[in-house]
Amino acid sequence: MKVLLADQNEVNKMITQQMLTQKNITSDCVSNSEEVIEKLYNEEYALVFMDLNMLNNNVSNVEQILNQEFSNTPLIAYVNHGEDLNLANYKNRGIDEVISKPYEMADLYLTIERHTTLVTSPEEQESVLEFKKHLLEYADHDTEFAFELVDCFIKNYEEYEVSATEAFHLRDETLLFESWHKINSSNRIFSISSLDEIAENLSAAINANPSKGDSILISELTIACDKVIFKLNTIKKNLKS
């Protein structure tokens, strides 16, 4: 699968491209409307991510060209935090979905999945199946109960990501431990060792002076939580169908 990223912000493009690479999704990056059109005429893409400002400026009639000649290619518009996310206000412009920057890894993957067939590595597919197996065993193969558990677990991992980050920045080891306790049981159910290791690393570093390593640890925490949330959302969708 290949997607096109259109954004003038080089950091945004780099971060998004890194997220996509983790799911074996290839991406091309462009910085203006002319390059969007050129790429679409010469390459085939599963979908296009485009900064809303590019569409609003409408250089080279990019919006009309997208609607008339590439209407079968899903168009996802980035908007800045706090801007209108009501899709009804964008549908008449050929926009299929709007997402707010900055976005989480799980949100990005779910957006792609809604508009394409998300291609994951065999290892990732196997991991999701293993998650589902452990979940159903824990729920005694009660699908309705499993569905409720998934919702609860997703909420716990989302809250853990926020509270653990806050605890680490506050250098509050007690709060960090209390945050980790929220996901301890589900980590055991799914045999997730990566988050335990990250929690240990955060705890070990919490009494150290702030350093460049802090941002790396928090980034590892965010990526690990988002991966688990994405897998749980995939299972939830499967249980619902």
C-alpha positions in Angstrom: 0.0 0.0 0.0 1.2 3.5 -0.8 -0.2 6.8 0.4 0.6 10.4 -0.4 1.4 13.0 2.3 0.9 16.6 1.4 2.1 19.0 4.1 4.3 22.0 4.2 5.6 21.1 7.7 8.6 18.9 7.4 8.4 17.6 11.0 4.7 16.6 10.5 5.7 14.7 7.4 8.6 13.0 9.1 6.6 11.8 12.1 3.7 10.6 10.0 6.0 8.7 7.6 7.7 7.0 10.6 4.3 5.9 11.9 3.3 4.5 8.5 6.7 2.7 8.1 5.9 0.8 11.3 2.9 -0.8 9.5 4.8 -1.4 6.3 2.9 1.3 4.5 4.9 3.2 1.9 4.5 6.9 1.5 5.5 9.8 -0.7 5.8 13.3 0.7 5.1 16.6 -1.1 5.1 20.2 0.0 2.7 22.0 -2.4 -0.4 21.5 -4.5 1.5 21.3 -7.8 3.5 18.3 -6.5 0.2 16.7 -5.4 -1.2 16.9 -8.9 2.1 15.7 -10.5 2.3 12.7 -8.2 -1.3 11.7 -8.7 -0.9 11.8 -12.5 2.2 9.6 -12.3 1.7 7.3 -9.3 -1.2 5.3 -7.8 -2.1 5.9 -4.2 -4.5 4.1 -1.8 -5.3 7.5 -0.3 -4.1 11.1 0.1 -3.4 13.0 3.3 -3.5 16.7 2.7 -3.2 19.8 4.9 -6.5 21.7 4.7 -4.6 25.0 4.1 -3.4 23.6 0.8 -7.0 22.9 -0.3 -8.1 26.3 1.0 -5.4 28.1 -1.0 -6.5 26.0 -4.0 -3.3 26.7 -5.9 -3.4 25.1 -9.5 -7.1 24.3 -8.9 -6.0 21.3 -6.9 -9.5 20.9 -5.3 -11.3 20.7 -8.6 -8.7 18.3 -10.1 -9.0 16.0 -7.1 -12.8 16.0 -7.3 -13.0 15.6 -11.1 -10.1 13.2 -11.9 -9.3 11.5 -8.6 -12.6 11.2 -6.8 -12.0 7.4 -6.3 -8.9 8.1 -4.2 -9.9 8.9 -0.6 -8.9 12.4 0.6 -8.1 12.9 4.3 -7.7 16.5 5.3 -5.4 17.5 8.2 -6.8 20.4 10.3 -5.1 22.2 13.2 -6.1 21.5 16.8 -9.4 23.3 17.7 -10.6 23.7 14.1 -13.9 22.3 12.8 -14.0 18.5 12.6 -17.6 18.2 11.4 -17.3 16.2 8.2 -20.6 17.4 7.0 -19.0 20.8 6.4 -16.3 19.3 4.1 -18.2 16.6 2.2 -19.2 18.9 -0.6 -15.5 19.5 -1.2 -14.7 15.9 -1.8 -13.1 15.4 1.6 -13.7 11.9 3.0 -12.5 12.5 6.5 -10.9 15.2 8.6 -8.3 14.5 11.4 -6.9 17.0 13.9 -3.1 17.6 14.3 -1.3 16.3 16.3 -2.9 12.9 15.9 -2.0 9.6 17.7 -0.7 6.6 15.9 -3.9 4.6 16.6 -6.0 7.3 15.1 -3.9 7.4 12.0 -4.1 3.6 11.4 -7.9 3.5 12.1 -8.4 6.3 9.6 -6.5 4.4 7.0 -8.4 1.2 7.8 -11.8 3.0 7.4 -10.9 3.9 3.8 -8.6 1.1 2.7 -7.7 -2.5 3.4 -5.0 -1.9 5.9 -2.0 -4.1 5.0 -0.1 -5.3 8.0 2.8 -7.7 8.3 2.2 -11.4 8.9 3.7 -10.9 12.4 1.2 -8.1 13.2 -1.7 -10.2 11.9 -0.6 -13.1 14.1 -0.2 -10.8 17.1 -3.8 -9.5 16.7 -5.1 -13.1 16.5 -3.1 -14.0 19.6 -4.7 -11.0 21.4 -8.1 -12.2 20.4 -7.4 -15.7 21.5 -6.3 -14.6 25.0 -9.3 -12.2 25.3 -11.9 -14.9 24.4 -10.2 -17.3 26.8 -10.4 -14.8 29.6 -14.0 -14.0 28.8 -14.8 -17.7 28.7 -15.7 -17.3 25.0 -18.6 -14.9 25.9 -18.4 -12.6 22.9 -20.6 -9.9 24.5 -18.4 -9.9 27.6 -15.3 -9.8 25.5 -16.6 -6.8 23.7 -17.2 -5.0 27.0 -13.7 -5.9 28.1 -12.1 -4.5 25.0 -13.8 -1.1 25.6 -12.6 -1.2 29.2 -9.0 -2.1 28.2 -8.8 0.6 25.5 -9.9 3.2 28.0 -7.3 2.0 30.5 -4.5 2.2 28.0 -5.5 5.6 26.9 -5.7 6.8 30.5 -2.4 5.1 31.3 -0.6 6.9 28.4 -1.7 10.3 29.7 -1.2 9.7 33.5 2.2 7.9 33.1 3.4 10.8 31.0 2.2 13.3 33.5 3.8 11.3 36.4 7.1 11.1 34.7 7.2 14.8 34.0 6.3 15.5 37.6 9.0 12.9 38.7 6.2 11.3 40.9 7.2 7.6 41.3 4.1 6.8 43.3 1.7 8.2 40.7 3.7 6.4 38.0 3.2 3.1 39.8 -0.5 3.8 40.3 -0.8 4.5 36.6 0.9 1.3 35.6 -1.4 -0.7 38.0 -4.3 0.3 35.7 -3.0 -1.8 32.9 -1.2 -4.5 34.9 -4.0 -7.1 34.6 -4.6 -6.7 30.9 -0.8 -6.9 30.3 -0.9 -10.3 32.0 -3.9 -11.4 29.9 -2.3 -10.5 26.6 1.3 -11.3 27.7 2.5 -7.8 26.9 6.0 -7.4 28.1 7.0 -4.3 26.2 5.0 -1.9 28.4 6.3 -3.5 31.6 9.9 -2.9 30.3 9.0 0.7 29.5 7.5 1.2 32.9 10.7 -0.1 34.5 12.7 2.3 32.3 10.6 5.2 33.3 10.8 4.3 37.0 14.6 4.0 36.8 14.9 7.4 35.1 12.4 9.2 37.2 14.8 10.4 39.8 17.4 11.5 37.2 17.8 15.1 36.0 15.8 16.0 32.9 17.7 15.0 29.8 17.4 14.3 26.1 16.5 10.7 27.0 13.2 11.9 28.5 11.6 12.5 25.2 12.8 9.2 23.8 11.2 7.3 26.8 7.9 9.1 26.4 7.9 8.5 22.7 8.5 4.8 23.4 5.6 4.8 25.8 3.2 6.5 23.3 4.1 4.2 20.5 3.7 1.1 22.6 0.3 2.2 24.0 -0.9 3.1 20.6 0.1 -0.2 19.2 -1.9 -2.0 21.8 -4.9 0.3 21.4 -4.8 -0.3 17.6 -4.8 -4.1 18.1 -7.7 -3.9 20.6 -9.7 -1.7 18.2 -9.1 -4.2 15.4 -10.4 -7.0 17.7 -13.4 -4.9 18.6 -14.3 -4.3 15.0 -13.9 -8.1 14.4 -16.1 -9.0 17.3 -18.8 -6.5 16.2 -19.0 -7.9 12.7 
